[in-house]
Amino acid sequence: MTSALLHPAFILILGGLLQTTLPSQLRRIFLLTLPVLAALALLSIEPGQYGNVQLFNYELTLLRLDNLSFIFALIFHIALFIVALYAWQEKDTLQLASMFVYAGGAIGAVLAGDLLTLFIFWEVTAISSALLIWANKTTGAIRAGQRYFIIHVASGLFLLAGSILHYQTTGSLAFEHIGIDTVSGWLILIAFAIKCAFPLLHNWLQDSYPEASVVGTVALSVYTTKLAIYALARGYAGTEILIWIGAIMTAFPIFFAVIENDLRRVLSYSLNNQLGFMVVGIGIGTEMALNGTSAHAFAHILYKALLFMSMGAVLHRVGTTKASELGGLYKSMPWTAGFCIIGAMSISAFPLLSGFVSKAMILTAVADEGYWLIWLVLLFASAGVLDHSGIKVPFFSFFAHDSGKRCAEAPLNMLLAMGIAASLCIVIGVHPTLLYKLLPYEVNFVPYTNSHVITQLQLLLFSALAFAMLYRNNFYPAEIRATNLDFDWFYRKPGAYLMRGLGSLIATGETGLLSSLKKILFLVGTRLHRHHGPQGILSRTWPTGSMVMWVAFLLGAYLIFYYIY
């Protein structure tokens, strides 16, 4: 129980709420100290289960630490420190509180040992992350936050329903391998699928992340989907259907990202692409595949946060991340451009950077199990990543044509945060054994072999050449102001027409009902007026004798009925 009281999630949630009462200078130091204190609490806990409590008839485990939960909890703490430093100048205490509650909720969910505790922290992340979107206070952010909140609350309802059925079936709420052999397994999988942005369930991600604040988008890129990856790895490792779902996730975002003008939306699509690699690894389910998934999640959090931070710095300085309105910013923001290039090279899996190590592990695991078609899809997806995140994002924001925009370099705290993330990308790429020590299973993998390095360099070279040829010959999609339709159009647009139609029918029915009620009330009113109005028979002055007669008659009738019944 002592370890449960030192639960890192509680430290972050309570500390995040407490900071709202502190003066600004003390608050900034406090917010940088909180992730360190929570990380130290995590490192002080020995592997095992803690905080076992009895709630009615349910046995809950508030904290369960093993190799799988540890690596996700650790990277969540590291990322929170980086994001807190990035948000050093943020004055919105509600936004900062939401960010720390959000991080605490995600860490609490990762460390949950039972499905009910998982559900509670699952909903904490849904509420607090929606507040990060609303913090931007624009009309688009409010609408996107509403849709985001509804979708993630629905995810929680699926998780709760599945957990109840799972308890009825097994008599246990322990969060272990679940599988898809039961209805409860499918319900819980749907909950995880929504949060992981599976195909056809993904639009909330591209809808909301670009609408959030500069700080909010970076925080969102760290926790929500990676929490879902952890949950899938815990509950559905080795589920073959995930291999095919993951392969689709890696491929389809490429086509949307290429034509997208908003660079934060491009990064949101590429986030889908990278999640697909992790889902494939979970579906394979071998020790190598799960190590690759964990490593890729660790690396992805760092380089994706770095890319979102660089675009956030651009948005902070020039007010837009539209590719059609940017270009030439390397003259004003050289450090930001350099960090963005490191993030772009990491996500593209250049050798000596983190993405190369983690992606090679997943590709090797897929090849070892003989899924050659999936391996080819992942190879194609790797080439696409270079195009839309490795080249497009840094090229159109910092180079390409000169937009004429001149601004100051990003604030020092933002540069320091980006510098830490970039350094970690390089360290992991150069010394992958440091990452191997954190993985769930023993690692016996050497990424820097001749075949791995040459294959990846060839892929990167030909992808870059294809981009150059298409761009030089004006075949590459032009960066223009446009609205790109995704799958959500098929239910949002027709859904709007359907709701308007239903509203019209209800209004028509309501009009008819009100008309009938008016007629009935008019008829009743007329009859009442006839008898009780000034000239009505019941309003006239009756003689005393007549009144006594009627009273006696009514009393007699009452007595008769009383004795009969």
DRENRO-913588 format. One line per field, with one value per residue (C-alpha): x, y, z; residue number from 1. Coordinates in nm, 2 decimals. Each point is the difference from the previous one (the first is absolute). Example, Ala and Ser with C-alpha at 12.3 -4.5 7.8 and 13.67 -1.06 7.14 Angstrom:
2
xx = c(1.23_0.14) $
yy = c(-0.45_0.34) $
zz = c(0.78_-0.07) $
i = c(1_2) $
***
This chain:
565
xx = c(0.00_0.29_0.10_-0.36_0.00_0.31_-0.19_0.16_-0.35_-0.13_0.32_-0.06_-0.38_0.01_0.31_-0.16_-0.30_0.21_0.20_-0.30_0.04_0.37_0.16_0.14_0.37_-0.05_-0.25_0.25_0.26_-0.27_-0.12_0.35_0.05_-0.32_0.10_0.34_-0.17_-0.25_0.28_0.20_-0.31_-0.04_0.37_-0.03_-0.27_0.10_-0.18_-0.33_-0.35_-0.09_-0.30_-0.23_-0.34_-0.34_-0.28_-0.33_0.06_0.28_0.37_0.19_0.37_0.09_0.36_0.15_0.36_0.17_0.23_-0.27_-0.17_0.34_0.13_-0.33_-0.02_0.36_-0.03_-0.32_0.20_0.29_-0.24_-0.19_0.32_0.08_-0.36_0.01_0.32_-0.15_-0.30_0.22_-0.15_-0.36_-0.22_-0.32_0.00_-0.32_0.18_0.31_-0.22_-0.18_0.34_0.13_-0.33_0.00_0.35_-0.08_-0.31_0.20_0.27_-0.27_-0.16_0.33_0.07_-0.36_-0.02_-0.37_-0.26_-0.20_0.30_0.09_-0.35_0.03_0.33_-0.12_-0.28_0.24_0.21_-0.32_-0.12_0.34_0.12_-0.33_0.08_0.33_-0.18_-0.25_0.29_0.06_-0.33_-0.07_-0.33_0.17_0.17_-0.34_-0.17_0.29_0.03_-0.37_0.03_0.32_-0.16_-0.31_0.21_0.23_-0.28_-0.15_0.33_-0.03_-0.36_0.12_0.28_-0.24_-0.26_0.27_0.15_-0.33_-0.06_0.36_-0.06_-0.33_0.18_0.33_-0.08_0.31_0.08_0.38_0.14_0.19_-0.03_-0.36_-0.02_-0.30_-0.17_-0.28_-0.24_0.17_0.33_-0.14_-0.16_0.33_0.19_-0.24_0.08_0.37_-0.05_-0.18_0.28_0.27_-0.17_-0.06_-0.11_-0.35_0.03_0.29_-0.15_-0.01_0.38_0.04_-0.31_0.12_0.38_0.05_-0.27_0.16_0.23_0.38_0.07_-0.31_0.08_0.34_-0.15_-0.27_0.25_0.17_-0.27_-0.34_0.10_0.30_-0.22_-0.21_0.31_0.09_-0.35_0.00_0.35_-0.13_-0.33_0.03_0.35_0.01_-0.35_0.05_-0.27_0.21_0.27_-0.22_-0.16_0.34_0.12_-0.30_0.08_0.35_-0.11_-0.32_0.12_0.28_-0.25_-0.17_0.32_0.14_-0.29_-0.05_0.09_0.00_0.33_-0.13_-0.27_0.27_0.18_-0.34_-0.03_0.36_-0.08_-0.26_0.26_0.25_-0.27_-0.06_0.36_-0.07_-0.33_0.16_0.26_-0.27_-0.18_0.31_0.04_0.34_0.26_0.19_-0.32_-0.11_0.35_-0.02_-0.34_0.12_0.32_-0.19_-0.25_0.29_0.17_-0.31_-0.11_0.33_0.03_-0.37_0.00_0.31_-0.18_-0.31_0.21_0.18_-0.33_-0.14_0.30_-0.08_-0.37_0.11_0.22_-0.19_-0.35_-0.05_0.12_-0.15_0.26_-0.14_0.08_0.34_0.35_0.34_-0.03_0.35_0.13_-0.20_-0.02_0.32_0.01_-0.37_0.07_0.29_-0.20_-0.29_0.24_0.13_-0.36_-0.07_0.30_-0.09_-0.36_0.14_0.23_0.34_0.29_0.15_-0.34_-0.26_-0.26_0.24_0.06_-0.36_-0.15_0.27_-0.11_-0.36_0.09_0.23_-0.28_-0.24_0.25_0.09_-0.37_-0.03_-0.25_0.17_-0.30_-0.02_0.37_-0.04_-0.28_0.21_0.29_-0.23_-0.13_0.36_0.06_-0.31_0.10_0.31_-0.21_-0.26_0.18_0.37_0.00_-0.34_-0.01_0.35_0.02_-0.32_0.02_0.37_0.11_-0.19_-0.11_0.07_-0.33_0.16_-0.08_0.26_-0.02_0.20_0.14_-0.21_0.02_0.29_-0.21_-0.15_0.35_0.12_-0.30_0.06_0.37_-0.06_-0.24_0.25_0.29_-0.19_-0.09_0.37_0.11_-0.25_0.11_0.37_-0.02_-0.31_0.11_-0.11_-0.35_0.03_0.04_-0.35_-0.18_-0.24_0.20_0.37_0.14_0.23_-0.02_0.26_-0.15_0.32_0.06_0.10_-0.34_-0.20_0.20_0.03_-0.37_-0.11_0.24_-0.12_-0.36_0.06_0.21_-0.26_-0.28_0.18_0.08_-0.37_-0.10_0.26_-0.11_-0.37_0.06_0.23_-0.24_-0.30_-0.17_0.02_-0.34_0.01_-0.03_-0.33_-0.27_-0.25_-0.22_0.08_-0.28_0.07_-0.22_-0.18_-0.18_-0.21_-0.16_0.04_-0.16_-0.28_-0.04_-0.06_-0.26_-0.16_-0.02_-0.15_-0.26_-0.09_-0.02_-0.24_-0.22_0.00_-0.08_-0.29_-0.14_0.04_-0.19_-0.28_-0.01_-0.01_-0.28_-0.21_0.07_-0.11_-0.33_-0.07_0.09_-0.22_-0.29_0.05_0.03_-0.32_-0.20_0.14_-0.08_-0.35_-0.07_0.23_0.03_-0.18_-0.32_0.05_-0.26_0.24_0.10_-0.35_-0.12_-0.21_-0.26_0.11_-0.26_0.12_0.36_-0.10_-0.19_0.30_0.23_-0.24_-0.02_0.38_0.04_-0.26_0.16_0.33_-0.15_-0.16_0.32_0.19_-0.23_-0.01_0.38) $
yy = c(0.00_0.23_-0.03_0.07_0.32_0.11_-0.08_0.23_0.07_0.14_0.22_0.15_0.04_0.16_0.21_0.12_0.12_0.16_0.21_0.21_0.16_0.09_0.32_-0.01_-0.03_-0.27_-0.18_-0.03_-0.16_-0.22_-0.13_-0.10_-0.17_-0.20_-0.24_-0.06_-0.08_-0.24_-0.17_-0.05_-0.15_-0.24_-0.10_-0.07_-0.26_-0.36_-0.21_-0.14_0.09_0.26_0.19_-0.31_0.13_-0.16_0.20_-0.17_-0.34_0.11_-0.04_0.30_0.04_0.37_-0.06_-0.29_0.04_-0.23_0.03_0.10_0.26_0.14_0.11_0.18_0.16_0.11_0.16_0.18_0.16_0.10_0.15_0.19_0.17_0.10_0.13_0.19_0.17_0.08_0.15_0.21_0.33_-0.12_0.21_-0.20_-0.19_-0.20_-0.12_-0.10_-0.17_-0.19_-0.11_-0.14_-0.17_-0.15_-0.13_-0.14_-0.17_-0.16_-0.12_-0.13_-0.19_-0.16_-0.10_-0.13_-0.37_-0.04_0.11_0.22_0.20_0.02_0.13_0.28_0.13_-0.05_0.25_0.23_0.02_0.06_0.30_0.16_-0.03_0.15_0.30_0.04_0.03_0.25_0.20_0.14_0.19_0.02_-0.11_-0.29_-0.11_0.00_-0.20_-0.24_-0.04_-0.09_-0.27_-0.12_-0.02_-0.19_-0.25_-0.07_-0.02_-0.26_-0.19_0.00_-0.14_-0.28_-0.07_0.00_-0.23_-0.24_0.00_-0.08_-0.29_-0.12_-0.01_-0.19_-0.25_-0.05_0.12_0.23_0.36_-0.06_0.18_-0.27_-0.16_0.02_-0.11_0.00_-0.33_0.17_0.29_0.18_-0.04_0.17_0.28_0.08_-0.03_0.26_0.23_-0.03_0.03_0.34_0.14_-0.15_0.16_-0.31_0.05_0.14_0.10_0.23_0.34_0.13_0.02_0.21_0.20_0.10_0.00_0.29_0.20_-0.02_0.26_0.00_-0.18_-0.21_-0.16_-0.11_-0.16_-0.17_-0.16_-0.17_-0.17_-0.09_-0.24_-0.14_-0.09_-0.19_-0.17_-0.12_-0.12_-0.20_-0.15_-0.10_-0.14_-0.11_-0.11_-0.26_0.08_-0.05_0.24_0.28_-0.07_0.08_0.30_0.14_-0.05_0.21_0.26_0.04_0.05_0.20_0.32_0.05_0.11_0.25_0.14_0.07_0.23_0.16_0.37_0.03_-0.14_-0.08_-0.21_-0.16_-0.11_-0.13_-0.22_-0.12_-0.08_-0.25_-0.14_-0.06_-0.15_-0.26_-0.13_-0.05_-0.17_-0.24_-0.09_-0.07_-0.22_-0.20_-0.04_-0.16_0.13_0.17_0.16_0.13_0.13_0.18_0.14_0.13_0.14_0.17_0.15_0.13_0.15_0.13_0.20_0.18_0.08_0.07_0.24_0.16_0.05_0.14_0.23_0.13_0.07_0.15_0.24_0.10_0.05_0.20_0.24_0.04_-0.11_-0.27_-0.35_0.00_-0.11_0.24_0.30_-0.12_-0.03_0.15_0.00_-0.16_0.36_0.10_-0.33_-0.20_-0.19_-0.10_-0.11_-0.21_-0.17_-0.06_-0.17_-0.23_-0.10_-0.05_-0.22_-0.20_-0.07_-0.09_-0.26_0.14_-0.20_0.13_0.13_-0.16_-0.08_-0.22_-0.23_-0.04_-0.04_-0.26_-0.21_-0.01_-0.07_-0.28_-0.15_0.01_-0.17_-0.26_-0.11_-0.01_0.28_0.12_0.19_0.19_0.06_0.16_0.22_0.12_0.06_0.21_0.18_0.08_0.16_0.21_0.12_0.16_0.18_0.16_0.03_-0.04_0.25_0.18_0.14_0.16_0.08_0.20_0.17_0.10_-0.01_-0.03_0.35_0.30_0.11_0.33_-0.06_0.11_-0.07_-0.06_-0.35_-0.22_0.09_-0.15_-0.24_-0.14_-0.04_-0.18_-0.24_-0.07_-0.05_-0.26_-0.20_0.03_-0.12_-0.30_-0.09_0.00_-0.18_-0.29_-0.02_-0.01_-0.21_-0.22_-0.23_0.28_-0.05_-0.38_-0.01_0.15_-0.24_-0.27_-0.30_-0.08_0.15_-0.17_0.23_0.19_0.28_0.11_-0.29_0.06_-0.13_0.23_0.31_-0.04_-0.09_0.30_0.24_-0.12_0.04_0.36_0.09_-0.11_0.16_0.33_-0.03_-0.06_0.31_0.21_-0.11_0.05_0.34_0.12_-0.11_0.15_-0.34_0.02_0.12_0.37_0.15_0.19_0.11_-0.28_-0.23_-0.36_-0.25_-0.31_-0.29_0.21_0.18_-0.31_0.02_0.36_0.16_-0.26_0.00_0.37_-0.04_-0.28_0.20_0.29_-0.23_-0.15_0.35_0.10_-0.31_0.07_0.36_-0.09_-0.25_0.25_0.26_-0.25_-0.11_0.36_0.08_-0.29_0.10_0.35_-0.12_-0.22_0.27_0.25_-0.24_-0.07_0.37_0.08_-0.26_0.12_0.36_-0.10_-0.15_0.20_0.33_0.31_-0.11_-0.37_-0.20_-0.09_0.36_0.12_0.08_-0.29_0.01_-0.13_-0.28_-0.13_0.00_-0.20_-0.24_-0.07_-0.04_-0.25_-0.19_-0.03_-0.10_-0.27_-0.13_-0.02_-0.20_-0.24_-0.07_-0.02_-0.28_-0.18_-0.02) $
zz = c(0.00_0.06_-0.37_-0.10_0.20_-0.20_-0.32_-0.27_-0.14_0.33_0.03_-0.34_0.03_0.34_-0.09_-0.32_0.19_0.28_-0.25_-0.07_0.34_-0.04_-0.12_-0.35_0.07_0.26_-0.22_-0.29_0.23_0.16_-0.34_-0.10_0.33_0.00_-0.28_0.16_0.34_-0.17_-0.20_0.32_0.16_-0.30_0.02_0.38_-0.05_-0.04_-0.27_0.14_0.09_0.26_0.13_0.00_0.13_0.04_-0.16_0.07_-0.15_-0.23_0.06_-0.14_-0.06_-0.02_-0.10_-0.19_-0.12_-0.24_-0.30_-0.24_0.22_0.11_-0.34_-0.09_0.34_-0.02_-0.35_0.12_0.28_-0.23_-0.25_0.27_0.12_-0.36_-0.06_0.33_-0.10_-0.34_0.19_0.23_-0.11_0.00_0.23_-0.03_0.33_-0.10_-0.31_0.20_0.26_-0.28_-0.15_0.33_0.08_-0.35_0.04_0.35_-0.14_-0.28_0.24_0.24_-0.28_-0.10_0.36_0.06_0.09_-0.05_-0.26_0.24_0.10_-0.37_-0.08_0.26_-0.12_-0.36_0.06_0.18_-0.31_-0.22_0.21_0.06_-0.36_-0.13_0.22_-0.18_-0.33_0.14_0.15_-0.35_0.03_-0.37_-0.16_-0.17_0.32_0.19_-0.27_-0.04_0.38_0.02_-0.26_0.16_0.35_-0.13_-0.19_0.30_0.25_-0.24_0.01_0.38_-0.02_-0.22_0.25_0.29_-0.17_-0.11_0.35_0.16_-0.24_0.04_0.38_-0.04_-0.23_0.19_0.35_-0.02_-0.09_-0.04_-0.30_-0.17_-0.35_-0.11_-0.37_-0.23_0.09_0.19_-0.04_0.28_-0.18_-0.31_0.20_0.18_-0.33_-0.15_0.29_-0.06_-0.38_0.04_0.21_-0.23_-0.31_-0.20_-0.36_-0.03_0.37_-0.05_-0.10_0.36_-0.01_-0.31_0.11_0.34_0.02_-0.24_0.18_0.34_0.15_-0.07_0.32_-0.01_-0.33_0.12_0.31_-0.20_-0.23_0.29_0.21_-0.15_-0.29_0.18_0.30_-0.25_-0.14_0.35_0.06_-0.32_0.08_0.35_-0.11_-0.36_-0.08_-0.27_-0.14_-0.37_-0.12_0.14_-0.25_-0.29_0.17_0.08_-0.36_-0.12_0.26_-0.13_-0.36_-0.03_0.19_-0.26_-0.27_0.23_0.14_-0.35_-0.10_0.34_0.04_0.38_0.11_0.35_-0.17_-0.21_0.32_0.13_-0.30_0.03_0.37_-0.14_-0.23_0.29_0.22_-0.27_0.04_0.37_-0.06_-0.24_0.26_0.26_-0.25_-0.07_0.38_0.02_0.25_-0.29_-0.12_0.34_0.07_-0.34_0.09_0.34_-0.15_-0.28_0.24_0.21_-0.30_-0.16_0.30_-0.02_-0.37_-0.05_0.30_-0.16_-0.33_0.17_0.21_-0.30_-0.18_0.33_0.01_-0.36_0.10_0.30_-0.20_-0.33_0.08_-0.25_-0.10_-0.35_-0.25_-0.26_0.23_0.12_-0.14_0.05_0.38_0.04_-0.03_0.31_0.20_-0.08_0.32_-0.03_-0.36_0.11_0.28_-0.25_-0.24_0.27_0.09_-0.37_-0.05_0.31_-0.11_-0.35_0.17_-0.11_0.14_0.33_0.10_0.23_-0.27_-0.19_0.30_0.11_-0.35_-0.09_0.29_-0.12_-0.36_0.11_0.22_-0.30_-0.23_0.26_0.01_-0.38_-0.05_-0.32_-0.14_0.33_-0.02_-0.35_0.13_0.29_-0.24_-0.22_0.30_0.11_-0.34_0.05_0.34_-0.15_-0.26_0.23_0.34_-0.09_-0.29_-0.03_0.35_0.03_-0.37_-0.04_0.34_0.00_-0.36_-0.33_-0.12_0.22_0.15_0.11_0.37_0.24_0.37_0.31_0.08_0.23_0.38_0.19_0.19_-0.32_-0.15_0.32_-0.01_-0.37_0.06_0.27_-0.22_-0.30_0.22_0.12_-0.36_-0.08_0.32_-0.06_-0.37_0.09_0.32_-0.04_0.28_0.24_-0.13_-0.01_0.38_0.04_-0.23_0.14_-0.12_-0.05_-0.32_-0.24_-0.30_-0.19_-0.22_-0.17_-0.23_-0.37_-0.12_0.23_-0.06_-0.38_-0.04_0.20_-0.17_-0.34_0.10_0.13_-0.31_-0.25_0.20_0.01_-0.37_-0.07_0.20_-0.18_-0.35_0.08_0.15_-0.28_-0.27_0.18_0.05_0.38_0.15_0.03_0.35_-0.03_0.24_-0.01_0.21_-0.05_0.06_0.21_0.10_0.26_-0.29_-0.06_0.35_0.09_-0.32_-0.05_0.37_0.01_-0.28_0.19_0.32_-0.19_-0.15_0.33_0.15_-0.28_0.06_0.37_-0.06_-0.24_0.25_0.28_-0.20_-0.07_0.36_0.13_-0.25_0.13_0.37_-0.08_-0.15_0.31_0.24_-0.19_0.01_0.37_0.07_-0.19_0.20_0.33_-0.09_-0.10_0.34_0.23_-0.18_0.12_-0.17_0.07_0.18_0.28_0.06_0.07_0.35_0.12_0.28_0.34_-0.01_-0.33_0.13_0.31_-0.22_-0.22_0.30_0.15_-0.33_-0.04_0.36_-0.04_-0.32_0.18_0.29_-0.24_-0.18_0.33_0.13_-0.33_-0.04) $
i = c(1_2_3_4_5_6_7_8_9_10_11_12_13_14_15_16_17_18_19_20_21_22_23_24_25_26_27_28_29_30_31_32_33_34_35_36_37_38_39_40_41_42_43_44_45_46_47_48_49_50_51_52_53_54_55_56_57_58_59_60_61_62_63_64_65_66_67_68_69_70_71_72_73_74_75_76_77_78_79_80_81_82_83_84_85_86_87_88_89_90_91_92_93_94_95_96_97_98_99_100_101_102_103_104_105_106_107_108_109_110_111_112_113_114_115_116_117_118_119_120_121_122_123_124_125_126_127_128_129_130_131_132_133_134_135_136_137_138_139_140_141_142_143_144_145_146_147_148_149_150_151_152_153_154_155_156_157_158_159_160_161_162_163_164_165_166_167_168_169_170_171_172_173_174_175_176_177_178_179_180_181_182_183_184_185_186_187_188_189_190_191_192_193_194_195_196_197_198_199_200_201_202_203_204_205_206_207_208_209_210_211_212_213_214_215_216_217_218_219_220_221_222_223_224_225_226_227_228_229_230_231_232_233_234_235_236_237_238_239_240_241_242_243_244_245_246_247_248_249_250_251_252_253_254_255_256_257_258_259_260_261_262_263_264_265_266_267_268_269_270_271_272_273_274_275_276_277_278_279_280_281_282_283_284_285_286_287_288_289_290_291_292_293_294_295_296_297_298_299_300_301_302_303_304_305_306_307_308_309_310_311_312_313_314_315_316_317_318_319_320_321_322_323_324_325_326_327_328_329_330_331_332_333_334_335_336_337_338_339_340_341_342_343_344_345_346_347_348_349_350_351_352_353_354_355_356_357_358_359_360_361_362_363_364_365_366_367_368_369_370_371_372_373_374_375_376_377_378_379_380_381_382_383_384_385_386_387_388_389_390_391_392_393_394_395_396_397_398_399_400_401_402_403_404_405_406_407_408_409_410_411_412_413_414_415_416_417_418_419_420_421_422_423_424_425_426_427_428_429_430_431_432_433_434_435_436_437_438_439_440_441_442_443_444_445_446_447_448_449_450_451_452_453_454_455_456_457_458_459_460_461_462_463_464_465_466_467_468_469_470_471_472_473_474_475_476_477_478_479_480_481_482_483_484_485_486_487_488_489_490_491_492_493_494_495_496_497_498_499_500_501_502_503_504_505_506_507_508_509_510_511_512_513_514_515_516_517_518_519_520_521_522_523_524_525_526_527_528_529_530_531_532_533_534_535_536_537_538_539_540_541_542_543_544_545_546_547_548_549_550_551_552_553_554_555_556_557_558_559_560_561_562_563_564_565) $
***
